[in-house]
Amino acid sequence: MAEIDKTATVEEGAVLEDGVKIGPYCFIGKDVKIGKNTRLISHVVVGGITEIGEGNEIFPFASIGLANQDLKYKGEPTKTIIGDHNKIRESVTIHRGTDDRWETRIGSGNLLMAYVHVAHDCIIGNGCILANSVTLAGHVVMEDFAIIGGLTPAHQFTRIGAYSMTGGNSGIAQDICPFCLAEGNHAQMHGLNSIGLRRHGFTDGDLSNLKKAYRLIFRSGLPLQEALKQVEESLGQDEHVMYLVNFIRNSRRGIAR
């Protein structure tokens, strides 16, 4: 059975699984589904067509699944989908999608610190950290285990690559490459995220190959396509290197350099 504070409002039709705790003055809309053992501490609003998984902890004044801020949005039945074991801190806002992707999606095991904003049609993977007051514009993709420092905005349609780390008070205007460190306004590359990669089990061999690829792409002075060709010819057997190469080749906004 769910535990619902007497001051909370849960509309008819909402689905609350076993172990859910709805704290004081929360509001849960009729099209919301919340998974087992998720806890809403107090004053949390969850509306729209929203699915929240198991074991999440959502702190006061968070707002999830409400109408987005895209002026083209006309009330289409878009969704917000959140996975398991996330921490969503105070005053976080997560908006539903538009008819572009039809959903805003957040994976599992993420930490969204206070005042983070996740706009419509964003996709956040697993194990990510968004520090205080990070703001993701619409259609941003944040891959697994990426970290963004506080007070950093990300332009719409940018991608933040897996295992990357962007320093606080930066500005993300182009894609942040996987495995890399970035900082500045606008953000630029500052080497590999070597410490983070080691923490995630990357070997010395993995780091050596990524460093070689990084030097060719960002420090050789070669035209980008020529650098990518040389990386592929010399290091094409390395799956992490090829992930980096393909990420760059698939960029729509260009990469931060």
C-alpha positions in Angstrom: 0.0 0.0 0.0 1.1 3.6 -0.7 1.4 6.0 2.2 -0.3 9.3 1.5 -0.2 12.3 3.8 -3.6 13.7 4.6 -2.7 17.1 3.1 -1.7 15.6 -0.2 -3.9 15.5 -3.3 -3.9 12.4 -5.4 -6.4 12.5 -8.3 -8.5 9.5 -9.2 -6.7 7.4 -11.8 -3.2 7.9 -10.5 -1.4 4.6 -9.9 0.8 4.4 -6.8 2.6 1.1 -6.3 3.5 -0.5 -3.0 5.8 1.4 -0.7 5.3 4.8 -2.4 5.3 7.7 0.1 3.5 10.9 -0.7 4.4 13.6 1.7 2.6 16.8 2.9 1.0 19.1 0.3 2.1 17.1 -2.8 -0.2 17.0 -5.9 -0.3 13.9 -8.1 -2.3 14.1 -11.4 -4.7 11.5 -12.7 -2.3 10.2 -15.5 0.7 9.7 -13.2 2.2 6.3 -12.4 4.8 6.0 -9.6 6.8 2.9 -9.0 7.6 1.0 -5.8 9.3 2.7 -2.8 9.5 6.1 -4.5 9.3 8.9 -2.0 8.0 12.4 -2.5 9.1 14.3 0.6 6.7 17.3 0.4 5.2 20.0 -1.9 6.0 18.0 -5.0 3.8 18.5 -8.1 3.6 15.6 -10.7 1.3 16.1 -13.6 0.7 15.2 -17.2 1.2 11.7 -18.5 4.1 10.8 -16.3 5.8 7.6 -15.3 8.2 7.5 -12.4 10.0 4.2 -11.6 11.1 2.6 -8.4 13.2 3.9 -5.5 13.3 7.5 -6.5 13.6 10.3 -3.9 12.0 13.6 -4.9 12.6 16.7 -2.7 10.3 19.7 -1.9 9.0 22.0 -4.6 10.1 19.8 -7.5 7.8 20.0 -10.5 7.5 17.1 -12.9 5.6 16.5 -16.1 3.8 19.9 -16.4 3.4 21.7 -19.7 6.6 22.7 -21.4 7.6 26.2 -22.4 7.8 25.7 -26.1 5.4 28.2 -27.7 4.6 25.7 -30.4 3.2 23.2 -27.9 -0.6 23.0 -28.1 -1.4 20.5 -25.4 -0.5 17.3 -27.3 -0.5 14.1 -25.1 3.2 14.0 -24.6 5.0 12.2 -21.8 7.6 12.4 -19.1 9.3 9.1 -18.2 11.8 8.7 -15.3 13.6 5.5 -14.4 14.7 4.1 -11.0 16.8 5.3 -8.0 17.2 8.9 -9.0 17.6 11.8 -6.6 15.7 14.9 -7.7 16.5 17.7 -5.4 14.7 20.9 -4.4 12.9 23.0 -7.0 13.9 20.9 -10.0 11.7 21.3 -13.0 11.2 18.6 -15.6 8.9 19.4 -18.5 6.9 17.0 -20.7 7.9 16.5 -24.3 6.5 18.0 -27.5 5.4 16.4 -30.8 9.1 16.2 -31.8 10.1 13.3 -29.5 6.8 13.0 -27.7 8.5 12.5 -24.4 11.1 13.8 -22.0 13.1 10.8 -20.6 15.4 10.4 -17.7 17.1 7.1 -17.0 18.2 5.6 -13.6 20.7 6.4 -10.9 21.0 10.1 -11.7 21.4 13.1 -9.3 19.7 16.3 -10.3 20.7 18.9 -7.7 18.6 21.9 -6.6 17.2 24.2 -9.3 18.1 22.0 -12.2 15.8 22.5 -15.3 15.2 19.8 -17.8 13.2 21.2 -20.8 11.0 19.4 -23.3 12.3 16.4 -25.3 15.5 16.0 -23.3 17.0 12.6 -22.9 19.2 11.9 -19.9 20.9 8.5 -19.6 22.0 6.7 -16.5 24.4 7.7 -13.7 24.5 11.4 -14.6 25.1 14.3 -12.3 23.6 17.7 -12.9 24.9 20.2 -10.3 22.9 23.1 -8.9 21.2 25.3 -11.5 22.2 23.4 -14.6 19.6 24.3 -17.3 19.1 22.0 -20.3 17.2 23.6 -23.2 14.9 21.5 -25.3 16.1 18.4 -27.2 19.4 18.1 -25.3 20.8 14.5 -25.0 23.0 13.7 -22.0 24.7 10.3 -22.3 25.5 7.9 -19.5 27.7 9.0 -16.6 28.2 12.5 -17.8 28.6 15.3 -15.3 27.7 19.0 -15.7 29.0 21.6 -13.1 26.7 24.1 -11.5 25.3 27.2 -13.2 25.8 25.8 -16.7 23.3 26.1 -19.5 23.2 23.8 -22.5 21.9 25.0 -25.8 19.0 23.2 -27.5 19.9 20.1 -29.6 23.4 19.8 -28.0 24.7 16.5 -26.9 26.8 15.8 -23.8 28.9 12.7 -24.3 29.2 9.7 -22.0 31.8 10.0 -19.2 32.4 13.6 -20.0 32.7 16.3 -17.3 31.9 20.0 -17.9 33.1 22.5 -15.3 30.8 24.8 -13.5 29.7 28.2 -14.8 30.4 27.1 -18.4 28.2 27.5 -21.4 27.5 24.5 -23.7 26.8 25.7 -27.2 28.2 22.7 -29.1 28.4 19.0 -28.4 30.7 17.9 -25.6 32.7 14.8 -26.7 32.6 11.6 -24.7 35.4 10.9 -22.2 36.6 14.5 -22.2 36.8 17.5 -19.9 35.3 20.8 -20.9 35.1 24.2 -19.4 34.5 27.8 -20.3 31.9 30.0 -21.9 31.6 28.8 -24.5 32.9 25.4 -23.3 36.2 24.1 -24.8 38.0 20.9 -24.5 40.7 20.5 -21.8 41.8 16.9 -22.1 40.5 13.6 -21.1 38.4 13.0 -18.0 41.1 10.5 -16.8 40.1 10.4 -13.1 36.5 9.8 -13.9 37.4 7.1 -16.5 39.6 5.3 -14.0 36.8 5.4 -11.5 34.5 3.7 -14.0 37.0 0.9 -14.7 38.8 2.1 -17.8 42.2 0.4 -18.1 45.6 2.0 -18.8 45.3 0.7 -22.3 41.9 2.3 -22.8 43.3 5.6 -21.5 46.4 5.4 -23.7 44.3 4.9 -26.9 41.9 7.6 -26.0 44.8 10.0 -25.3 46.3 9.3 -28.7 42.9 9.9 -30.4 42.4 13.1 -28.4 45.8 14.5 -29.5 45.1 13.8 -33.1 41.6 15.3 -33.1 42.2 18.3 -30.9 45.9 19.1 -30.8 47.4 18.0 -34.2 46.1 21.0 -36.2 44.8 18.6 -38.8 41.4 19.3 -40.5 38.8 17.4 -38.4 37.8 14.9 -41.1 41.5 14.1 -41.8 42.2 13.7 -38.1 39.2 11.3 -37.7 40.4 9.3 -40.7 43.9 8.9 -39.1 42.4 8.0 -35.8 40.2 5.3 -37.4 43.2 3.9 -39.4 45.5 3.7 -36.4 43.1 3.0 -33.5 40.0 1.6 -35.2 40.1 -1.6 -33.2 39.4 0.2 -30.0 35.6 0.4 -29.2 35.9 3.5 -27.0 37.9 5.4 -29.7 35.4 4.4 -32.3 32.6 5.6 -30.0 34.3 9.0 -29.9 34.8 9.1 -33.7 31.2 8.2 -34.4 29.9 10.7 -31.9 31.8 13.5 -33.7 30.7 12.3 -37.1 27.1 12.3 -36.0 27.2 15.8 -34.6 24.5 18.3 -35.8 25.8 21.4 -34.0 29.5 20.7 -34.2 31.7 19.8 -31.4 33.3 22.0 -28.7 37.0 22.3 -29.4 
